[in-house]
Amino acid sequence: MTAHTATRPAVRAGTMWPTPPGALRVRPLPRESATSYLTRLATAYHLSPAQLLDGLHITATGTSTGPPAAEIHLSNEATRRLSHFTRIPPTHLTRALPRRPPPAAIGTAHAATARWQPAPPAIQPLPACTACTIRRSPHQAVPAWIHPAPDLPRIMICTHHQQAASDPRHPAPLDIRPVPELTRTHLRARHRPTATSLSWASTITTRWYDHHQHLHQRWHTRLIRLTTANPHIPPGPASPPLTCRNLITYPETLTLAAALDRLPPHPLTRTQQTAFLHDLANRLNLPHLAPADHDLLWQRLTTR
Protein backbone atom coordinates (compact mmCIF):
# COMPACT_ATOMS: atom_id res chain seq x y z
CA MET A 1 0.00 0.00 0.00
CA THR A 2 1.43 3.37 -1.00
CA ALA A 3 1.66 6.43 1.22
CA HIS A 4 -1.09 8.05 -0.84
CA THR A 5 -3.65 5.30 -0.36
CA ALA A 6 -2.72 4.76 3.27
CA THR A 7 -3.52 8.32 4.32
CA ARG A 8 -6.35 9.43 2.06
CA PRO A 9 -9.90 9.53 3.44
CA ALA A 10 -11.66 6.20 3.00
CA VAL A 11 -14.97 5.74 1.21
CA ARG A 12 -17.67 3.79 3.04
CA ALA A 13 -20.98 3.20 1.32
CA GLY A 14 -20.57 6.36 -0.72
CA THR A 15 -19.61 8.55 2.24
CA MET A 16 -16.21 10.11 2.86
CA TRP A 17 -14.84 9.55 6.37
CA PRO A 18 -11.83 11.43 7.69
CA THR A 19 -8.78 9.46 8.70
CA PRO A 20 -6.33 10.52 11.41
CA PRO A 21 -4.08 13.44 10.50
CA GLY A 22 -2.50 12.90 7.10
CA ALA A 23 1.11 11.89 6.67
CA LEU A 24 1.68 14.27 3.77
CA ARG A 25 2.74 17.72 4.94
CA VAL A 26 1.26 20.31 2.61
CA ARG A 27 2.18 23.69 4.03
CA PRO A 28 0.46 26.91 2.98
CA LEU A 29 2.44 29.72 1.41
CA PRO A 30 2.33 33.13 3.10
CA ARG A 31 -0.90 34.92 2.06
CA GLU A 32 -1.99 31.92 -0.01
CA SER A 33 -5.57 31.84 -1.26
CA ALA A 34 -7.63 29.39 0.79
CA THR A 35 -8.92 27.87 -2.45
CA SER A 36 -5.36 27.41 -3.66
CA TYR A 37 -4.26 25.69 -0.45
CA LEU A 38 -7.31 23.45 -0.34
CA THR A 39 -6.74 22.46 -3.97
CA ARG A 40 -3.08 21.60 -3.34
CA LEU A 41 -3.99 19.66 -0.22
CA ALA A 42 -6.70 17.65 -1.98
CA THR A 43 -4.45 16.95 -4.96
CA ALA A 44 -1.79 15.48 -2.68
CA TYR A 45 -4.34 12.84 -1.66
CA HIS A 46 -5.70 12.37 -5.20
CA LEU A 47 -9.00 14.00 -4.24
CA SER A 48 -10.99 16.96 -5.41
CA PRO A 49 -11.50 19.87 -2.99
CA ALA A 50 -15.17 18.91 -2.65
CA GLN A 51 -14.23 15.32 -1.75
CA LEU A 52 -11.72 16.51 0.84
CA LEU A 53 -14.26 18.83 2.47
CA ASP A 54 -16.82 16.01 2.53
CA GLY A 55 -14.26 13.67 4.09
CA LEU A 56 -13.66 16.21 6.85
CA HIS A 57 -17.44 16.59 7.37
CA ILE A 58 -17.35 20.23 6.29
CA THR A 59 -20.58 21.35 4.65
CA ALA A 60 -19.83 23.45 1.57
CA THR A 61 -22.20 25.71 -0.34
CA GLY A 62 -21.78 27.59 -3.59
CA THR A 63 -20.14 26.53 -6.83
CA SER A 64 -16.71 24.96 -6.52
CA THR A 65 -14.26 26.41 -9.03
CA GLY A 66 -10.51 26.57 -8.95
CA PRO A 67 -8.25 29.49 -8.20
CA PRO A 68 -7.98 32.33 -8.92
CA ALA A 69 -11.60 32.81 -10.00
CA ALA A 70 -13.12 31.60 -6.72
CA GLU A 71 -12.42 31.85 -3.03
CA ILE A 72 -13.60 29.61 -0.22
CA HIS A 73 -14.43 30.99 3.21
CA LEU A 74 -14.15 28.65 6.18
CA SER A 75 -15.88 28.89 9.54
CA ASN A 76 -13.83 28.55 12.72
CA GLU A 77 -14.92 24.93 13.15
CA ALA A 78 -14.03 24.13 9.54
CA THR A 79 -10.61 25.71 10.09
CA ARG A 80 -10.18 23.61 13.25
CA ARG A 81 -10.90 20.39 11.36
CA LEU A 82 -8.58 21.39 8.54
CA SER A 83 -5.92 22.23 11.12
CA HIS A 84 -6.30 18.82 12.76
CA PHE A 85 -5.96 17.00 9.45
CA THR A 86 -2.98 19.03 8.21
CA ARG A 87 -1.29 19.19 11.65
CA ILE A 88 -0.91 22.95 11.22
CA PRO A 89 -2.04 25.07 14.22
CA PRO A 90 -5.21 27.12 13.55
CA THR A 91 -3.36 30.36 14.27
CA HIS A 92 -0.82 29.48 11.57
CA LEU A 93 -3.56 28.68 9.08
CA THR A 94 -5.37 31.92 9.88
CA ARG A 95 -2.18 33.92 9.45
CA ALA A 96 -1.19 32.18 6.22
CA LEU A 97 -4.61 32.13 4.56
CA PRO A 98 -5.97 35.69 4.32
CA ARG A 99 -9.44 36.98 3.59
CA ARG A 100 -11.20 34.59 6.00
CA PRO A 101 -14.36 36.30 7.29
CA PRO A 102 -15.87 35.71 10.75
CA PRO A 103 -17.97 32.54 11.00
CA ALA A 104 -21.19 34.55 11.31
CA ALA A 105 -20.75 35.47 7.65
CA ILE A 106 -21.13 31.85 6.51
CA GLY A 107 -23.18 30.13 9.23
CA THR A 108 -23.37 29.43 12.93
CA ALA A 109 -20.15 29.57 14.90
CA HIS A 110 -20.34 25.90 15.91
CA ALA A 111 -20.91 24.46 12.45
CA ALA A 112 -18.17 23.25 10.14
CA THR A 113 -19.18 25.16 7.04
CA ALA A 114 -17.50 26.55 3.97
CA ARG A 115 -18.77 28.78 1.20
CA TRP A 116 -17.45 29.08 -2.33
CA GLN A 117 -17.72 32.57 -3.77
CA PRO A 118 -16.55 34.09 -7.06
CA ALA A 119 -13.59 36.43 -6.67
CA PRO A 120 -13.77 39.68 -8.66
CA PRO A 121 -10.72 40.19 -10.93
CA ALA A 122 -9.56 43.17 -8.87
CA ILE A 123 -8.99 41.00 -5.79
CA GLN A 124 -8.06 37.68 -7.35
CA PRO A 125 -4.79 36.15 -6.11
CA LEU A 126 -1.68 36.00 -8.27
CA PRO A 127 0.41 32.99 -9.39
CA ALA A 128 2.91 32.10 -6.67
CA CYS A 129 6.59 31.32 -7.18
CA THR A 130 6.79 27.79 -8.55
CA ALA A 131 10.03 26.98 -6.71
CA CYS A 132 8.56 28.05 -3.36
CA THR A 133 5.39 26.07 -4.07
CA ILE A 134 7.23 22.83 -4.86
CA ARG A 135 8.83 22.92 -1.43
CA ARG A 136 5.35 22.94 0.13
CA SER A 137 3.63 20.42 -2.17
CA PRO A 138 4.95 16.86 -1.78
CA HIS A 139 5.36 14.56 -4.77
CA GLN A 140 4.10 16.94 -7.45
CA ALA A 141 4.20 20.56 -8.49
CA VAL A 142 0.68 21.96 -8.08
CA PRO A 143 0.27 25.66 -8.94
CA ALA A 144 -0.45 27.98 -6.04
CA TRP A 145 -2.04 31.41 -5.87
CA ILE A 146 -1.30 34.09 -3.30
CA HIS A 147 -2.69 37.49 -2.40
CA PRO A 148 -0.21 40.36 -2.84
CA ALA A 149 1.02 42.34 0.13
CA PRO A 150 -1.52 45.04 1.02
CA ASP A 151 1.00 47.87 1.37
CA LEU A 152 2.72 47.55 -2.02
CA PRO A 153 1.59 47.68 -5.65
CA ARG A 154 -0.50 44.69 -6.68
CA ILE A 155 2.35 42.33 -7.59
CA MET A 156 4.16 39.26 -6.29
CA ILE A 157 7.96 39.19 -6.42
CA CYS A 158 10.11 36.32 -5.17
CA THR A 159 13.59 37.78 -5.00
CA HIS A 160 15.17 34.42 -4.16
CA HIS A 161 13.94 32.60 -7.27
CA GLN A 162 13.58 35.66 -9.54
CA GLN A 163 9.89 35.15 -10.27
CA ALA A 164 7.07 37.67 -10.29
CA ALA A 165 3.38 38.04 -11.12
CA SER A 166 1.12 41.03 -11.56
CA ASP A 167 -2.07 39.70 -13.13
CA PRO A 168 -4.27 36.67 -12.32
CA ARG A 169 -4.73 36.05 -16.05
CA HIS A 170 -1.13 34.85 -16.26
CA PRO A 171 -1.09 31.05 -16.02
CA ALA A 172 2.27 31.08 -14.22
CA PRO A 173 4.70 33.57 -12.66
CA LEU A 174 7.17 35.37 -14.89
CA ASP A 175 10.91 34.98 -15.07
CA ILE A 176 12.28 38.43 -14.15
CA ARG A 177 15.99 37.70 -14.43
CA PRO A 178 16.24 39.92 -17.55
CA VAL A 179 14.83 42.82 -15.50
CA PRO A 180 17.04 42.91 -12.38
CA GLU A 181 15.81 46.35 -11.35
CA LEU A 182 12.57 44.74 -10.17
CA THR A 183 14.42 42.58 -7.67
CA ARG A 184 16.67 45.44 -6.55
CA THR A 185 13.68 47.69 -5.95
CA HIS A 186 11.84 45.03 -3.98
CA LEU A 187 14.85 44.33 -1.78
CA ARG A 188 15.26 48.05 -1.03
CA ALA A 189 11.57 48.55 -0.19
CA ARG A 190 12.08 48.35 3.57
CA HIS A 191 10.27 51.57 4.34
CA ARG A 192 6.82 51.01 2.86
CA PRO A 193 5.06 54.12 1.51
CA THR A 194 1.86 55.34 3.07
CA ALA A 195 -1.37 54.16 1.49
CA THR A 196 -2.20 57.68 0.26
CA SER A 197 1.14 58.22 -1.45
CA LEU A 198 1.13 54.73 -2.94
CA SER A 199 -2.36 55.28 -4.34
CA TRP A 200 -1.33 58.57 -5.91
CA ALA A 201 1.92 57.15 -7.26
CA SER A 202 0.20 54.10 -8.79
CA THR A 203 -2.41 56.29 -10.45
CA ILE A 204 0.22 58.70 -11.78
CA THR A 205 2.54 56.06 -13.23
CA THR A 206 -0.42 54.20 -14.73
CA ARG A 207 -1.48 57.40 -16.49
CA TRP A 208 2.09 57.98 -17.70
CA TYR A 209 2.29 54.41 -18.95
CA ASP A 210 -1.04 54.49 -20.77
CA HIS A 211 -0.27 57.83 -22.41
CA HIS A 212 3.40 57.08 -23.22
CA GLN A 213 4.70 59.92 -21.10
CA HIS A 214 8.08 60.63 -19.48
CA LEU A 215 9.33 57.03 -19.13
CA HIS A 216 7.85 55.41 -22.22
CA GLN A 217 11.11 54.20 -23.80
CA ARG A 218 12.39 52.69 -20.55
CA TRP A 219 9.12 50.90 -19.91
CA HIS A 220 8.90 49.69 -23.51
CA THR A 221 12.37 48.14 -23.22
CA ARG A 222 11.38 46.50 -19.93
CA LEU A 223 8.24 45.07 -21.58
CA ILE A 224 10.24 43.58 -24.44
CA ARG A 225 12.64 41.90 -22.01
CA LEU A 226 9.77 40.42 -20.00
CA THR A 227 7.85 39.11 -22.99
CA THR A 228 10.96 37.66 -24.61
CA ALA A 229 11.87 35.75 -21.45
CA ASN A 230 8.28 34.59 -20.90
CA PRO A 231 6.74 33.24 -24.11
CA HIS A 232 3.94 31.65 -22.04
CA ILE A 233 2.30 35.05 -21.43
CA PRO A 234 -1.14 34.82 -23.09
CA PRO A 235 -1.40 37.22 -26.06
CA GLY A 236 -5.07 38.00 -25.43
CA PRO A 237 -7.71 39.03 -24.78
CA ALA A 238 -5.63 41.13 -22.38
CA SER A 239 -2.31 41.93 -24.01
CA PRO A 240 1.09 41.77 -22.23
CA PRO A 241 1.38 45.60 -22.14
CA LEU A 242 -1.71 45.59 -19.93
CA THR A 243 -1.15 42.47 -17.81
CA CYS A 244 2.50 43.37 -17.14
CA ARG A 245 1.90 47.06 -16.46
CA ASN A 246 2.18 46.93 -12.66
CA LEU A 247 5.47 45.06 -12.90
CA ILE A 248 6.90 47.33 -15.57
CA THR A 249 6.16 50.49 -13.61
CA TYR A 250 7.00 49.03 -10.19
CA PRO A 251 10.41 50.67 -9.59
CA GLU A 252 9.21 54.12 -10.60
CA THR A 253 5.95 53.77 -8.66
CA LEU A 254 7.82 53.12 -5.41
CA THR A 255 10.29 55.93 -6.15
CA LEU A 256 7.44 58.37 -6.74
CA ALA A 257 5.54 57.19 -3.65
CA ALA A 258 8.61 57.73 -1.48
CA ALA A 259 9.01 61.24 -2.90
CA LEU A 260 5.35 62.08 -2.27
CA ASP A 261 5.71 60.90 1.32
CA ARG A 262 8.37 63.56 1.86
CA LEU A 263 6.09 66.41 0.81
CA PRO A 264 5.23 68.83 3.64
CA PRO A 265 1.59 69.11 4.75
CA HIS A 266 1.34 72.73 3.55
CA PRO A 267 1.13 73.86 -0.10
CA LEU A 268 4.44 74.26 -1.92
CA THR A 269 5.65 77.54 -3.27
CA ARG A 270 6.58 77.75 -6.92
CA THR A 271 10.26 77.49 -6.00
CA GLN A 272 9.62 74.42 -3.87
CA GLN A 273 7.64 72.79 -6.67
CA THR A 274 10.53 73.33 -9.07
CA ALA A 275 12.99 71.90 -6.56
CA PHE A 276 10.77 68.88 -5.95
CA LEU A 277 10.48 68.12 -9.68
CA HIS A 278 14.24 68.49 -10.11
CA ASP A 279 14.93 66.11 -7.25
CA LEU A 280 12.33 63.62 -8.52
CA ALA A 281 13.84 63.69 -12.01
CA ASN A 282 17.21 62.79 -10.51
CA ARG A 283 15.67 59.91 -8.55
CA LEU A 284 13.95 58.65 -11.70
CA ASN A 285 17.16 59.05 -13.73
CA LEU A 286 15.53 61.54 -16.07
CA PRO A 287 17.31 64.63 -17.48
CA HIS A 288 14.29 66.75 -16.54
CA LEU A 289 10.65 66.41 -15.54
CA ALA A 290 8.16 69.01 -16.71
CA PRO A 291 4.61 67.72 -16.27
CA ALA A 292 1.81 69.48 -18.12
CA ASP A 293 -0.93 71.28 -16.24
CA HIS A 294 -3.28 68.30 -16.65
CA ASP A 295 -0.66 65.82 -15.39
CA LEU A 296 -1.78 64.08 -12.20
CA LEU A 297 1.61 64.73 -10.61
CA TRP A 298 1.14 68.44 -11.07
CA GLN A 299 -2.35 68.18 -9.62
CA ARG A 300 -0.91 66.42 -6.58
CA LEU A 301 1.59 69.25 -6.05
CA THR A 302 -0.93 72.04 -6.47
CA THR A 303 -3.93 70.68 -4.54
CA ARG A 304 -2.30 69.97 -1.19
C-alpha positions as CSV (number, residue, x, y, z in Angstrom):
1,M,0.0,0.0,0.0
2,T,1.4,3.4,-1.0
3,A,1.7,6.4,1.2
4,H,-1.1,8.1,-0.8
5,T,-3.7,5.3,-0.4
6,A,-2.7,4.8,3.3
7,T,-3.5,8.3,4.3
8,R,-6.3,9.4,2.1
9,P,-9.9,9.5,3.4
10,A,-11.7,6.2,3.0
11,V,-15.0,5.7,1.2
12,R,-17.7,3.8,3.0
13,A,-21.0,3.2,1.3
14,G,-20.6,6.4,-0.7
15,T,-19.6,8.6,2.2
16,M,-16.2,10.1,2.9
17,W,-14.8,9.5,6.4
18,P,-11.8,11.4,7.7
19,T,-8.8,9.5,8.7
20,P,-6.3,10.5,11.4
21,P,-4.1,13.4,10.5
22,G,-2.5,12.9,7.1
23,A,1.1,11.9,6.7
24,L,1.7,14.3,3.8
25,R,2.7,17.7,4.9
26,V,1.3,20.3,2.6
27,R,2.2,23.7,4.0
28,P,0.5,26.9,3.0
29,L,2.4,29.7,1.4
30,P,2.3,33.1,3.1
31,R,-0.9,34.9,2.1
32,E,-2.0,31.9,0.0
33,S,-5.6,31.8,-1.3
34,A,-7.6,29.4,0.8
35,T,-8.9,27.9,-2.4
36,S,-5.4,27.4,-3.7
37,Y,-4.3,25.7,-0.5
38,L,-7.3,23.5,-0.3
39,T,-6.7,22.5,-4.0
40,R,-3.1,21.6,-3.3
41,L,-4.0,19.7,-0.2
42,A,-6.7,17.7,-2.0
43,T,-4.4,16.9,-5.0
44,A,-1.8,15.5,-2.7
45,Y,-4.3,12.8,-1.7
46,H,-5.7,12.4,-5.2
47,L,-9.0,14.0,-4.2
48,S,-11.0,17.0,-5.4
49,P,-11.5,19.9,-3.0
50,A,-15.2,18.9,-2.7
51,Q,-14.2,15.3,-1.8
52,L,-11.7,16.5,0.8
53,L,-14.3,18.8,2.5
54,D,-16.8,16.0,2.5
55,G,-14.3,13.7,4.1
56,L,-13.7,16.2,6.9
57,H,-17.4,16.6,7.4
58,I,-17.4,20.2,6.3
59,T,-20.6,21.3,4.7
60,A,-19.8,23.4,1.6
61,T,-22.2,25.7,-0.3
62,G,-21.8,27.6,-3.6
63,T,-20.1,26.5,-6.8
64,S,-16.7,25.0,-6.5
65,T,-14.3,26.4,-9.0
66,G,-10.5,26.6,-9.0
67,P,-8.3,29.5,-8.2
68,P,-8.0,32.3,-8.9
69,A,-11.6,32.8,-10.0
70,A,-13.1,31.6,-6.7
71,E,-12.4,31.8,-3.0
72,I,-13.6,29.6,-0.2
73,H,-14.4,31.0,3.2
74,L,-14.2,28.7,6.2
75,S,-15.9,28.9,9.5
76,N,-13.8,28.5,12.7
77,E,-14.9,24.9,13.1
78,A,-14.0,24.1,9.5
79,T,-10.6,25.7,10.1
80,R,-10.2,23.6,13.2
81,R,-10.9,20.4,11.4
82,L,-8.6,21.4,8.5
83,S,-5.9,22.2,11.1
84,H,-6.3,18.8,12.8
85,F,-6.0,17.0,9.5
86,T,-3.0,19.0,8.2
87,R,-1.3,19.2,11.6
88,I,-0.9,22.9,11.2
89,P,-2.0,25.1,14.2
90,P,-5.2,27.1,13.5
91,T,-3.4,30.4,14.3
92,H,-0.8,29.5,11.6
93,L,-3.6,28.7,9.1
94,T,-5.4,31.9,9.9
95,R,-2.2,33.9,9.5
96,A,-1.2,32.2,6.2
97,L,-4.6,32.1,4.6
98,P,-6.0,35.7,4.3
99,R,-9.4,37.0,3.6
100,R,-11.2,34.6,6.0
101,P,-14.4,36.3,7.3
102,P,-15.9,35.7,10.7
103,P,-18.0,32.5,11.0
104,A,-21.2,34.5,11.3
105,A,-20.7,35.5,7.6
106,I,-21.1,31.8,6.5
107,G,-23.2,30.1,9.2
108,T,-23.4,29.4,12.9
109,A,-20.1,29.6,14.9
110,H,-20.3,25.9,15.9
111,A,-20.9,24.5,12.4
112,A,-18.2,23.2,10.1
113,T,-19.2,25.2,7.0
114,A,-17.5,26.5,4.0
115,R,-18.8,28.8,1.2
116,W,-17.5,29.1,-2.3
117,Q,-17.7,32.6,-3.8
118,P,-16.6,34.1,-7.1
119,A,-13.6,36.4,-6.7
120,P,-13.8,39.7,-8.7
121,P,-10.7,40.2,-10.9
122,A,-9.6,43.2,-8.9
123,I,-9.0,41.0,-5.8
124,Q,-8.1,37.7,-7.3
125,P,-4.8,36.1,-6.1
126,L,-1.7,36.0,-8.3
127,P,0.4,33.0,-9.4
128,A,2.9,32.1,-6.7
129,C,6.6,31.3,-7.2
130,T,6.8,27.8,-8.6
131,A,10.0,27.0,-6.7
132,C,8.6,28.0,-3.4
133,T,5.4,26.1,-4.1
134,I,7.2,22.8,-4.9
135,R,8.8,22.9,-1.4
136,R,5.3,22.9,0.1
137,S,3.6,20.4,-2.2
138,P,4.9,16.9,-1.8
139,H,5.4,14.6,-4.8
140,Q,4.1,16.9,-7.5
141,A,4.2,20.6,-8.5
142,V,0.7,22.0,-8.1
143,P,0.3,25.7,-8.9
144,A,-0.5,28.0,-6.0
145,W,-2.0,31.4,-5.9
146,I,-1.3,34.1,-3.3
147,H,-2.7,37.5,-2.4
148,P,-0.2,40.4,-2.8
149,A,1.0,42.3,0.1
150,P,-1.5,45.0,1.0
151,D,1.0,47.9,1.4
152,L,2.7,47.6,-2.0
153,P,1.6,47.7,-5.7
154,R,-0.5,44.7,-6.7
155,I,2.3,42.3,-7.6
156,M,4.2,39.3,-6.3
157,I,8.0,39.2,-6.4
158,C,10.1,36.3,-5.2
159,T,13.6,37.8,-5.0
160,H,15.2,34.4,-4.2
161,H,13.9,32.6,-7.3
162,Q,13.6,35.7,-9.5
163,Q,9.9,35.1,-10.3
164,A,7.1,37.7,-10.3
165,A,3.4,38.0,-11.1
166,S,1.1,41.0,-11.6
167,D,-2.1,39.7,-13.1
168,P,-4.3,36.7,-12.3
169,R,-4.7,36.1,-16.1
170,H,-1.1,34.9,-16.3
171,P,-1.1,31.0,-16.0
172,A,2.3,31.1,-14.2
173,P,4.7,33.6,-12.7
174,L,7.2,35.4,-14.9
175,D,10.9,35.0,-15.1
176,I,12.3,38.4,-14.2
177,R,16.0,37.7,-14.4
178,P,16.2,39.9,-17.5
179,V,14.8,42.8,-15.5
180,P,17.0,42.9,-12.4
181,E,15.8,46.4,-11.3
182,L,12.6,44.7,-10.2
183,T,14.4,42.6,-7.7
184,R,16.7,45.4,-6.6
185,T,13.7,47.7,-6.0
186,H,11.8,45.0,-4.0
187,L,14.9,44.3,-1.8
188,R,15.3,48.1,-1.0
189,A,11.6,48.5,-0.2
190,R,12.1,48.3,3.6
191,H,10.3,51.6,4.3
192,R,6.8,51.0,2.9
193,P,5.1,54.1,1.5
194,T,1.9,55.3,3.1
195,A,-1.4,54.2,1.5
196,T,-2.2,57.7,0.3
197,S,1.1,58.2,-1.4
198,L,1.1,54.7,-2.9
199,S,-2.4,55.3,-4.3
200,W,-1.3,58.6,-5.9
201,A,1.9,57.1,-7.3
202,S,0.2,54.1,-8.8
203,T,-2.4,56.3,-10.5
204,I,0.2,58.7,-11.8
205,T,2.5,56.1,-13.2
206,T,-0.4,54.2,-14.7
207,R,-1.5,57.4,-16.5
208,W,2.1,58.0,-17.7
209,Y,2.3,54.4,-19.0
210,D,-1.0,54.5,-20.8
211,H,-0.3,57.8,-22.4
212,H,3.4,57.1,-23.2
213,Q,4.7,59.9,-21.1
214,H,8.1,60.6,-19.5
215,L,9.3,57.0,-19.1
216,H,7.9,55.4,-22.2
217,Q,11.1,54.2,-23.8
218,R,12.4,52.7,-20.6
219,W,9.1,50.9,-19.9
220,H,8.9,49.7,-23.5
221,T,12.4,48.1,-23.2
222,R,11.4,46.5,-19.9
223,L,8.2,45.1,-21.6
224,I,10.2,43.6,-24.4
225,R,12.6,41.9,-22.0
226,L,9.8,40.4,-20.0
227,T,7.8,39.1,-23.0
228,T,11.0,37.7,-24.6
229,A,11.9,35.7,-21.5
230,N,8.3,34.6,-20.9
231,P,6.7,33.2,-24.1
232,H,3.9,31.7,-22.0
233,I,2.3,35.1,-21.4
234,P,-1.1,34.8,-23.1
235,P,-1.4,37.2,-26.1
236,G,-5.1,38.0,-25.4
237,P,-7.7,39.0,-24.8
238,A,-5.6,41.1,-22.4
239,S,-2.3,41.9,-24.0
240,P,1.1,41.8,-22.2
241,P,1.4,45.6,-22.1
242,L,-1.7,45.6,-19.9
243,T,-1.2,42.5,-17.8
244,C,2.5,43.4,-17.1
245,R,1.9,47.1,-16.5
246,N,2.2,46.9,-12.7
247,L,5.5,45.1,-12.9
248,I,6.9,47.3,-15.6
249,T,6.2,50.5,-13.6
250,Y,7.0,49.0,-10.2
251,P,10.4,50.7,-9.6
252,E,9.2,54.1,-10.6
253,T,6.0,53.8,-8.7
254,L,7.8,53.1,-5.4
255,T,10.3,55.9,-6.2
256,L,7.4,58.4,-6.7
257,A,5.5,57.2,-3.7
258,A,8.6,57.7,-1.5
259,A,9.0,61.2,-2.9
260,L,5.4,62.1,-2.3
261,D,5.7,60.9,1.3
262,R,8.4,63.6,1.9
263,L,6.1,66.4,0.8
264,P,5.2,68.8,3.6
265,P,1.6,69.1,4.8
266,H,1.3,72.7,3.6
267,P,1.1,73.9,-0.1
268,L,4.4,74.3,-1.9
269,T,5.7,77.5,-3.3
270,R,6.6,77.8,-6.9
271,T,10.3,77.5,-6.0
272,Q,9.6,74.4,-3.9
273,Q,7.6,72.8,-6.7
274,T,10.5,73.3,-9.1
275,A,13.0,71.9,-6.6
276,F,10.8,68.9,-6.0
277,L,10.5,68.1,-9.7
278,H,14.2,68.5,-10.1
279,D,14.9,66.1,-7.3
280,L,12.3,63.6,-8.5
281,A,13.8,63.7,-12.0
282,N,17.2,62.8,-10.5
283,R,15.7,59.9,-8.5
284,L,14.0,58.6,-11.7
285,N,17.2,59.0,-13.7
286,L,15.5,61.5,-16.1
287,P,17.3,64.6,-17.5
288,H,14.3,66.8,-16.5
289,L,10.7,66.4,-15.5
290,A,8.2,69.0,-16.7
291,P,4.6,67.7,-16.3
292,A,1.8,69.5,-18.1
293,D,-0.9,71.3,-16.2
294,H,-3.3,68.3,-16.6
295,D,-0.7,65.8,-15.4
296,L,-1.8,64.1,-12.2
297,L,1.6,64.7,-10.6
298,W,1.1,68.4,-11.1
299,Q,-2.3,68.2,-9.6
300,R,-0.9,66.4,-6.6
301,L,1.6,69.2,-6.0
302,T,-0.9,72.0,-6.5
303,T,-3.9,70.7,-4.5
304,R,-2.3,70.0,-1.2
